[in-house]
Amino acid sequence: MKKSLLALAALTAFTGVASAQSSVTLFGIIDAGIRNVKESSGSLKTLSTDGAGSSRLGLRGTEDIGGGLRAGFWLEGSVNVDVGSGQKTAAVGAVGSGSGGQDWQRRSTVSLIGGFGEIRLGRDYTPDFWNHTIFDPFGTNGVGSSTNLFDASGSGATTVVRANNSVGYFLPGGLGGIYGQVMLAAGEGATGNKHTGFRFGYSAGPLNIAAAFGKTSATEGPPSVDWTRFNLGGSYNLGFMTAMFQYIKSDTSGGTADGRELNNILLGANIPLGTGVFKVSYVKADGDGKTAAEKARDATQFALGYQYSLSKRTLVYGHYSKISNKSGANFTASNTGPTAAHAAGKGSTGYEFGVNHSF
């Protein structure tokens, strides 16, 4: 009996050590706001989500497996706060507005982490999208998102934000401010799934600068149709504000959209003001290609907003944006505008007021 009790005590102690080496965290963001988008076909008022941050529900965890190695997992799905549903993706690369049950299509990965860095498998963000969102004062959310003036250049590519079937490698920390990642995603016979990308940067003190590249095979040849995006972005903390810039070049080779390009430039800033932050950005899109219509896909967007922190986890916000389109462009202030097609050459405006809570 005494031996049994000692064995049980030893087993209990061992279990306690094992559990102490593992951690699982439930996390999320709930964001909802009142939004109005005006286009050539009219205006639409909605109770929308993701004005200041993308609504999500997730689980993440790590386990110390010894020898300086850790295993990790990350499951994260979108949430339609306005209707209380999980958000299905209408396409592989971008989260849509479907009314299906909860899924994990924001991110679903498993990792091995050590002194060598991190090897990550599963559905994950593309490296070039990270540059896009990190160096945007609005974080590619809401009516002020720089993605309002962005498209896949008519390539048919679907891997814009995330890639399925990916294998990624991330450099370890402690490299004097140098960071980077590489991604390879298998096509597995699906149109637009095959993707190759990388991102390398330097962050030290007030400076953060990075370059990224992504290539998606919209169709596997021969002949092939490829869509590529190059992104150079940076930020500098001046104390009274953090200035940001981006240059993005996307183009298509092959197919009916061969030679189609879109070049975007962003200038913006986050300016601390009281217990909140004032955001401002200017984005210019310059289209190019083999036809006059493609060359006329020019547009500009001016956006401003203020986010006021009520606590460490809760903030309220107000954002406004105005888009001016030239004759070949029909960009809009949000994907939640009127359902009718927005006429080329006509402007678009949007504003929103909402609440964002993280946990």
Phi, psi and omega in degrees: 000317181295320178296323179296318179294321178294319178296318178296319178296318179296317179297319178298318180295319179296318178298321179296320178296316181298317181291331179292338181273355180244153176212141176229132183236131170267129183216167177177174175223135173241118186226125177214147181202166175269124186233144173227127179237128180248130179227185181295332182272000180132197180231157181219127176260133182221157163267103189250169178246166168069039177286318180248343179195151183284123179295137186200161172224131185211163173231135175219152182198161177223156175222131174281113183256011175088163179065025181078011181254148172228147172254146181217156174221159180210119175238122185217127180234154179282159179227127171275094185296325185292331181239359175073031181239163169286158186252115175278158178267130176285335178218168185297321189268341187230140180287129181263200185237033180294166184249027180285180180286177182298136175228184182236039187275358169288316175195136174215101187221158171230144190223155164242128188233135179198195180296341179281346186121216181224133170253124188234132182238139175130202178271125187211168176291142176287147181302319183290333176293326179303316177300319182300316186275326183291324182259030172244121180305331180265004177060031184052041176232147171076190185290345179266003183299137177292342178291350176300332180252040182223141172213177182271024174056032176068018186279338188087000179293140180249342181275090181248311183260315183228159178232136173279163170056038188262151170239122183236150174232133179241134177297150177286164174285178177076026180254031178070032179095352180278133176223161180182166178206156177228142180226137170232128180236128181284141178288324180051035176079002181261134181299127175083004182274329186291125188215143173228133181203161175208161178210129178224139183206181180222129180224118178203132181061228183279351188259136171219122181218141183206152175238144182218156180215142176218140178227125178243130174272100181296322172222141179270127188278197359274152349280151183262156172241118183241140176242128182235153176219130174246138183223127172239121183223159179198162175215153179216124181273110180269004182095297180277346175196161172249112180275145181225151173214158174210147166232126183232130178234122176236142179208161182240138174235133181092162177072191183289340180261019183305130178087000181284134183227157171215122180247125182242140174234133180236135169233131183200179181199149166251122185240110178301135182213105184067226178266018180228196180217135176267132183241140178212143177208152174231127182235135177236129177249134182233111181275154177208163180164198186268352181239161179296324180295320179292323179291339182267011180276056180258147179199161173227152176224132173244129182224144174215158181189170177220133177241123185248122183276119175276335178200188179291339185244347187235134175220157172245154186212158171219130182229151177217143175216152178224127180246133174246122182254142170274184193299333183258004184245145176223043178293148182233162185287349179190157175277009178248029179277191179305150184285335180292152181298136179277125185291140178296143178086354180260148182279173179211141177229155178210148172216156182205150175224129185204184180233138181231125178232131179246151179214000000 
